[in-house]
């Protein structure tokens, strides 16, 4: 499963393709959400998967997930989840430290790919 820790997302999301694996029923919310994507699209959603159990580095966590048509990730953990677990991101070391049950510190280490120094990125409009 591919999970993205996203400090730019206000909420946490699950890909439509991943919902089947939950084996859960969604909860309908009275006031739905209008989600603005990074591509400028707007998606109306009125269901949430509540208290989904995630196991990260051997620790269990709970998260509320809003379904979206995601392609590259199965789950996006946004600021709602990151803030609740006091997450601290170290972008250089590619680590995220957060609090698990009873204040236990959990450290997630991402892949550290070294980019060659001759790599040049360009964008045109």
PEPE-V666803 format. One record per pair of residues at least 12 apart in sequence whose C-alpha atoms are under 8 Angstrom apart, sorted by the first residue. I is the first residue (numbers start at 0). J is the second residue. D is the distance in whole Angstrom. If there is no record, write none. Layout:
# PEPE-V666803
((I | J | D) (I | J | D))
This chain:
# PEPE-V666803
((0 | 72 | 8) (0 | 73 | 6) (0 | 74 | 8) (1 | 71 | 8) (1 | 72 | 5) (1 | 73 | 5) (1 | 74 | 7) (2 | 72 | 6) (2 | 73 | 6) (2 | 74 | 5) (2 | 75 | 6) (2 | 76 | 7) (3 | 72 | 7) (3 | 74 | 6) (3 | 75 | 5) (3 | 76 | 6) (4 | 75 | 6) (4 | 76 | 5) (4 | 77 | 6) (4 | 81 | 8) (5 | 75 | 6) (5 | 76 | 6) (5 | 77 | 5) (5 | 78 | 7) (6 | 77 | 6) (6 | 78 | 5) (6 | 81 | 8) (7 | 77 | 7) (7 | 78 | 7) (8 | 76 | 8) (8 | 77 | 5) (8 | 78 | 6) (9 | 77 | 5) (9 | 78 | 5) (9 | 79 | 6) (10 | 64 | 8) (10 | 65 | 8) (10 | 76 | 7) (10 | 77 | 5) (10 | 78 | 6) (10 | 79 | 5) (10 | 80 | 7) (11 | 62 | 8) (11 | 63 | 7) (11 | 64 | 5) (11 | 65 | 6) (11 | 74 | 7) (11 | 75 | 5) (11 | 76 | 5) (11 | 77 | 5) (11 | 78 | 7) (11 | 79 | 7) (11 | 80 | 7) (12 | 63 | 8) (12 | 64 | 5) (12 | 65 | 5) (12 | 66 | 6) (12 | 67 | 7) (12 | 74 | 6) (12 | 75 | 5) (12 | 76 | 7) (12 | 77 | 8) (13 | 64 | 6) (13 | 65 | 6) (13 | 66 | 5) (13 | 67 | 6) (13 | 69 | 7) (13 | 73 | 6) (13 | 74 | 4) (13 | 75 | 6) (14 | 66 | 6) (14 | 67 | 5) (14 | 68 | 6) (14 | 69 | 5) (14 | 70 | 7) (14 | 72 | 7) (14 | 73 | 5) (14 | 74 | 6) (15 | 66 | 6) (15 | 67 | 6) (15 | 68 | 6) (15 | 69 | 7) (16 | 68 | 8) (16 | 73 | 8) (17 | 73 | 6) (18 | 66 | 8) (21 | 51 | 8) (23 | 48 | 7) (24 | 48 | 7) (25 | 46 | 6) (25 | 47 | 5) (25 | 48 | 5) (25 | 49 | 7) (26 | 46 | 5) (26 | 47 | 5) (26 | 48 | 6) (26 | 49 | 7) (27 | 45 | 6) (27 | 46 | 4) (27 | 47 | 6) (28 | 45 | 5) (28 | 46 | 6) (28 | 47 | 7) (29 | 45 | 7) (30 | 45 | 7) (31 | 43 | 7) (31 | 44 | 6) (31 | 45 | 4) (31 | 46 | 7) (32 | 44 | 5) (32 | 45 | 6) (42 | 67 | 8) (44 | 65 | 8) (44 | 66 | 8) (46 | 65 | 7) (46 | 66 | 8) (47 | 63 | 7) (47 | 64 | 6) (47 | 65 | 5) (47 | 66 | 7) (48 | 63 | 6) (48 | 64 | 5) (48 | 65 | 6) (48 | 66 | 8) (49 | 62 | 7) (49 | 63 | 4) (49 | 64 | 7) (50 | 62 | 5) (50 | 63 | 5) (51 | 63 | 6) (51 | 64 | 7) (55 | 107 | 8) (56 | 105 | 7) (56 | 106 | 8) (56 | 107 | 7) (58 | 99 | 6) (58 | 100 | 7) (58 | 105 | 8) (59 | 99 | 7) (59 | 100 | 8) (60 | 99 | 7) (62 | 80 | 7) (81 | 97 | 8) (84 | 97 | 5) (84 | 98 | 5) (84 | 99 | 7) (85 | 97 | 5) (85 | 98 | 6) (86 | 98 | 7) (92 | 108 | 8) (92 | 111 | 8) (93 | 108 | 6) (93 | 109 | 5) (93 | 110 | 7) (93 | 111 | 7) (94 | 106 | 7) (94 | 107 | 5) (94 | 108 | 5) (94 | 109 | 6) (95 | 107 | 5) (95 | 108 | 7))
